[in-house]
Amino acid sequence: MSIIKTSALLLVAMLVLAPAQSQAEPKLALQQVTEDVYAIVGELGNRSKDNLGNNATFGLVVTREGAVLIDSGGTHPGAREIDLLIKSVTDKPVVRVINTGGQDHRWLGNGYFRNQGAQIIASEAAVIDQKARTQDQLILLGNLVGEKAVKATDPVYADKTFTDFYKLELGGTIFELHHSGQAHTPGDSYVWLPQKQVMFTGDIVYIERMLGVGSQSNSKSWLEVFQTMATYKPRYLVPGHGHLTDLSRATKDTYDYLVFLRKSIADFMDSGGDISAIGNVDQAKFNHLQNFEEIAGRNAQQVFTEMEWE
């Protein structure tokens, strides 16, 4: 084959491959919410070696005195990926990290940012939960993300804790941190920026994907926490999972699902249903949410177990 023909074939191959490569989605996406406020959106699926445990949505607020990060990522390497994205929009260092809960991707990147001088803030209930589940979370991450990422991760807990409310003012920006009760995890908090009408919800809100009710959750209290958060009527809502949204979408994908699930389980129990037949509870109304097949059945089992003891 001539050199000209060989070169032509290589050029065709490159043109064929280029679209596929350009269409590959980054593991973290930056969305501007309003001036100096961003959502850092991770994948909607499970933790993986590719996403380094960052299968969640995080937040960034840039102030005159430094940046504030809402949740630090699922591993030390995951935190580094978040930091690289932060550096694409500001040269200010991260000086505060707020953990909105006890799930791994909310706090296991703390050590990375502590090493850079950031102060870590979380609710007391979140830190208690983090400490109770540290080893379980690291084992799970080892299986899903890989031992290399886990070995690089040093579990670091908050420097500053609060019970129900904490107000932070930094560089002219006011942050109000609220812990109103147990939701997806015992220490879930939401972060309200009154000047900008932005709410960061952590795992209180899932959109686009199905939320998870686990043994660390409380579906009844979760509804009450959502209602309290919703009274602020945020203009912009950054969920714990999914892209920048509003209160209406958050209500449909999170609150309405929890109401539906609890009512469906109550009806199932009233009709004499046993947990062995929990799969008969029809949740198809919400099958448009990603991860429905993997999570819906487990959610029903967990809510059934909760409601047995209410």
C-alpha positions as CSV (number, residue, x, y, z in Angstrom):
1,M,0.0,0.0,0.0
2,S,1.4,3.4,-0.9
3,I,2.3,6.1,1.6
4,I,-0.5,8.3,0.2
5,K,-3.2,5.6,0.6
6,T,-1.9,4.8,4.1
7,S,-2.1,8.5,5.2
8,A,-5.5,8.8,3.7
9,L,-6.8,5.8,5.7
10,L,-5.3,7.2,8.9
11,L,-7.0,10.5,8.3
12,V,-10.3,8.8,7.8
13,A,-9.8,6.8,11.0
14,M,-9.0,10.0,12.9
15,L,-12.1,11.7,11.6
16,V,-14.3,8.8,12.6
17,L,-12.9,8.6,16.1
18,A,-12.9,12.3,16.7
19,P,-16.7,12.8,17.3
20,A,-16.8,9.9,19.8
21,Q,-13.9,11.4,21.7
22,S,-15.3,14.9,21.7
23,Q,-18.7,13.6,22.9
24,A,-17.2,11.9,26.0
25,E,-18.7,13.6,29.0
26,P,-16.5,14.9,31.8
27,K,-16.9,13.3,35.2
28,L,-17.6,16.7,36.8
29,A,-19.4,19.5,35.1
30,L,-19.4,23.2,36.2
31,Q,-22.7,25.1,36.1
32,Q,-22.8,28.7,37.0
33,V,-25.8,29.4,39.3
34,T,-25.4,33.2,39.6
35,E,-22.5,35.6,40.1
36,D,-19.7,33.9,42.0
37,V,-21.9,30.8,42.7
38,Y,-21.5,27.4,41.0
39,A,-22.8,23.9,41.0
40,I,-20.2,21.1,40.4
41,V,-22.2,18.3,39.0
42,G,-21.0,14.7,39.3
43,E,-22.4,11.5,37.7
44,L,-25.8,10.2,38.5
45,G,-24.8,6.6,38.8
46,N,-22.8,4.7,41.4
47,R,-19.3,5.4,42.6
48,S,-16.6,4.1,40.2
49,K,-12.9,4.2,39.5
50,D,-13.6,6.8,36.8
51,N,-15.5,9.2,39.0
52,L,-13.4,8.6,42.1
53,G,-16.4,8.6,44.4
54,N,-17.7,11.9,43.2
55,N,-21.2,10.7,42.2
56,A,-22.9,13.7,43.6
57,T,-23.4,17.5,43.2
58,F,-21.2,19.9,45.1
59,G,-21.2,23.7,45.4
60,L,-18.8,26.5,45.1
61,V,-19.1,30.1,46.3
62,V,-16.3,32.6,45.6
63,T,-16.0,35.6,48.0
64,R,-13.5,38.4,48.3
65,E,-11.8,36.5,51.1
66,G,-11.6,33.1,49.5
67,A,-13.7,30.3,48.2
68,V,-16.3,28.2,50.1
69,L,-16.8,24.6,49.0
70,I,-20.0,22.8,49.7
71,D,-19.0,19.1,50.2
72,S,-15.5,17.9,49.5
73,G,-15.8,14.7,47.4
74,G,-15.7,11.0,48.0
75,T,-11.9,10.4,48.1
76,H,-8.6,12.4,48.3
77,P,-8.1,12.0,44.5
78,G,-11.8,13.0,44.0
79,A,-11.2,16.2,46.0
80,R,-8.2,17.0,43.8
81,E,-10.5,16.7,40.7
82,I,-12.9,19.1,42.4
83,D,-10.1,21.5,43.2
84,L,-8.9,21.5,39.6
85,L,-12.3,22.5,38.5
86,I,-12.4,25.3,41.1
87,K,-9.1,26.6,39.8
88,S,-10.7,27.0,36.3
89,V,-12.9,29.8,37.6
90,T,-10.9,31.4,40.5
91,D,-7.4,31.7,41.8
92,K,-8.7,32.2,45.3
93,P,-8.0,29.3,47.7
94,V,-10.7,27.2,49.3
95,V,-10.8,28.6,52.9
96,R,-14.0,26.9,54.1
97,V,-15.5,23.5,53.4
98,I,-19.1,22.8,54.5
99,N,-20.1,19.1,54.8
100,T,-23.8,18.8,54.3
101,G,-24.1,15.3,55.7
102,G,-22.5,12.0,56.5
103,Q,-22.5,10.3,53.1
104,D,-18.9,9.6,51.8
105,H,-18.9,12.0,48.9
106,R,-19.9,14.8,51.3
107,W,-16.8,14.6,53.5
108,L,-14.1,12.1,52.7
109,G,-12.2,14.7,50.6
110,N,-11.9,16.9,53.7
111,G,-8.2,16.0,54.3
112,Y,-7.2,17.3,50.9
113,F,-8.6,20.7,51.6
114,R,-7.5,20.7,55.3
115,N,-4.0,20.3,54.0
116,Q,-4.4,23.5,52.1
117,G,-5.6,25.4,55.1
118,A,-9.3,25.2,54.8
119,Q,-11.6,25.0,57.9
120,I,-14.2,22.2,57.8
121,I,-17.7,22.9,59.1
122,A,-20.5,20.3,59.7
123,S,-23.4,19.6,62.0
124,E,-22.7,17.7,65.1
125,A,-25.0,14.9,63.9
126,A,-23.2,14.7,60.6
127,V,-19.8,14.2,62.4
128,I,-21.3,11.5,64.7
129,D,-22.6,9.7,61.6
130,Q,-19.3,10.1,59.7
131,K,-17.4,8.6,62.6
132,A,-19.9,5.7,63.0
133,R,-19.7,4.8,59.3
134,T,-16.1,5.6,58.3
135,Q,-14.8,2.1,58.0
136,D,-18.0,0.8,56.2
137,Q,-17.7,3.7,53.7
138,L,-14.0,3.1,53.1
139,I,-14.6,-0.7,52.5
140,L,-17.4,0.2,50.0
141,L,-15.2,2.7,48.2
142,G,-12.4,0.2,48.1
143,N,-14.7,-2.2,46.2
144,L,-16.1,0.4,43.9
145,V,-13.4,3.0,43.4
146,G,-10.3,1.0,44.1
147,E,-7.8,0.5,47.0
148,K,-5.4,3.1,45.5
149,A,-7.8,6.0,45.9
150,V,-8.9,4.8,49.4
151,K,-5.3,4.4,50.7
152,A,-4.7,8.0,49.6
153,T,-7.8,9.2,51.6
154,D,-7.4,10.3,55.2
155,P,-10.8,10.6,57.0
156,V,-10.8,14.1,58.5
157,Y,-13.7,15.4,60.6
158,A,-15.0,19.0,61.0
159,D,-13.0,21.7,62.9
160,K,-16.3,23.6,63.6
161,T,-19.6,21.9,64.4
162,F,-23.1,23.2,65.1
163,T,-26.3,21.8,66.5
164,D,-29.1,23.3,64.5
165,F,-27.9,26.6,63.0
166,Y,-24.6,28.3,62.1
167,K,-24.1,31.7,60.4
168,L,-20.9,32.3,58.5
169,E,-20.0,35.7,56.9
170,L,-17.0,35.7,54.6
171,G,-16.0,38.3,52.2
172,G,-19.4,40.0,52.3
173,T,-21.3,36.8,51.6
174,I,-23.6,35.4,54.3
175,F,-24.0,31.6,54.6
176,E,-26.8,30.2,56.8
177,L,-26.3,26.5,57.7
178,H,-29.4,24.6,58.9
179,H,-29.7,21.1,60.4
180,S,-33.5,20.5,60.7
181,G,-33.4,16.8,61.3
182,Q,-32.6,13.4,59.7
183,A,-33.2,13.0,56.0
184,H,-31.0,10.8,53.8
185,T,-28.5,10.8,56.6
186,P,-28.8,11.8,60.3
187,G,-26.8,15.0,60.0
188,D,-28.1,16.4,56.7
189,S,-27.9,20.2,56.4
190,Y,-28.9,22.8,53.9
191,V,-27.0,25.9,53.1
192,W,-28.9,29.1,52.4
193,L,-27.4,32.2,50.8
194,P,-30.0,34.9,51.5
195,Q,-28.3,37.6,49.4
196,K,-28.3,35.5,46.4
197,Q,-31.4,33.4,47.0
198,V,-29.5,30.2,46.5
199,M,-30.1,27.0,48.4
200,F,-27.6,24.1,48.5
201,T,-29.5,21.1,49.8
202,G,-27.0,18.2,50.0
203,D,-28.8,14.9,50.1
204,I,-32.1,16.3,51.1
205,V,-32.9,16.7,47.3
206,Y,-32.2,14.4,44.5
207,I,-33.3,15.2,40.9
208,E,-33.0,13.2,37.7
209,R,-32.1,10.1,39.6
210,M,-34.0,8.1,42.2
211,L,-33.1,8.9,45.8
212,G,-32.0,6.2,48.2
213,V,-33.6,5.4,51.5
214,G,-31.1,3.5,53.5
215,S,-30.7,2.2,57.0
216,Q,-29.1,5.6,57.9
217,S,-32.2,7.4,56.6
218,N,-35.6,8.4,58.0
219,S,-38.3,8.9,55.3
220,K,-40.8,10.5,57.6
221,S,-38.4,13.1,59.0
222,W,-37.0,13.6,55.5
223,L,-40.4,15.0,54.4
224,E,-40.4,17.4,57.3
225,V,-36.9,18.5,56.6
226,F,-37.8,19.1,53.0
227,Q,-40.8,21.2,54.0
228,T,-38.7,23.3,56.3
229,M,-36.1,23.9,53.6
230,A,-38.8,24.8,51.1
231,T,-40.2,27.6,53.2
232,Y,-37.2,29.7,52.1
233,K,-38.5,29.6,48.5
234,P,-35.1,29.6,46.8
235,R,-34.8,31.2,43.4
236,Y,-31.9,28.8,42.6
237,L,-31.6,25.3,44.1
238,V,-28.5,23.2,43.9
239,P,-29.5,19.6,44.7
240,G,-27.3,16.9,46.2
241,H,-27.7,14.9,43.0
242,G,-28.5,16.3,39.6
243,H,-28.1,19.6,37.9
244,L,-29.1,23.1,39.0
245,T,-32.8,23.2,39.4
246,D,-35.8,24.9,41.1
247,L,-38.1,24.1,44.0
248,S,-40.8,22.7,41.7
249,R,-38.5,20.1,40.1
250,A,-37.1,19.2,43.5
251,T,-40.6,18.7,44.9
252,K,-41.5,16.4,42.0
253,D,-38.4,14.2,42.1
254,T,-37.8,14.0,45.9
255,Y,-40.8,15.1,48.0
256,D,-43.5,13.7,45.8
257,Y,-41.7,10.4,45.5
258,L,-41.3,10.1,49.3
259,V,-45.0,10.9,49.8
260,F,-46.0,8.4,47.2
261,L,-43.7,5.7,48.6
262,R,-44.9,6.1,52.2
263,K,-48.6,6.1,51.2
264,S,-48.1,3.0,48.9
265,I,-46.3,1.1,51.7
266,A,-49.0,2.1,54.2
267,D,-51.7,0.8,51.9
268,F,-49.7,-2.3,51.3
269,M,-49.4,-2.9,55.0
270,D,-53.1,-2.1,55.7
271,S,-54.0,-4.8,53.2
272,G,-52.0,-7.4,55.1
273,G,-48.9,-7.3,52.8
274,D,-45.8,-8.9,54.1
275,I,-42.2,-7.7,53.4
276,S,-41.6,-10.9,51.4
277,A,-44.1,-9.6,48.8
278,I,-42.8,-5.9,48.8
279,G,-42.0,-6.2,45.2
280,N,-45.7,-6.0,44.4
281,V,-45.7,-2.3,45.4
282,D,-45.9,-0.6,42.0
283,Q,-43.5,2.3,41.7
284,A,-43.6,2.6,37.9
285,K,-44.9,6.2,38.2
286,F,-41.3,7.2,38.9
287,N,-39.5,4.8,36.5
288,H,-38.2,7.8,34.6
289,L,-35.7,8.5,37.3
290,Q,-32.2,7.1,36.7
291,N,-31.2,4.1,38.8
292,F,-34.9,3.1,39.3
293,E,-34.4,-0.6,38.7
294,E,-31.5,-0.8,41.2
295,I,-33.0,1.3,43.9
296,A,-36.8,1.2,44.0
297,G,-37.1,-2.2,45.5
298,R,-34.6,-1.5,48.3
299,N,-36.4,1.8,49.1
300,A,-39.7,-0.1,49.5
301,Q,-38.1,-2.6,51.9
302,Q,-36.5,0.1,54.0
303,V,-39.6,2.2,54.3
304,F,-41.6,-0.9,55.2
305,T,-39.1,-1.6,58.0
306,E,-39.4,2.0,59.2
307,M,-43.1,2.1,59.2
308,E,-43.4,-1.1,61.1
309,W,-41.9,0.7,64.1
310,E,-43.7,4.1,63.7
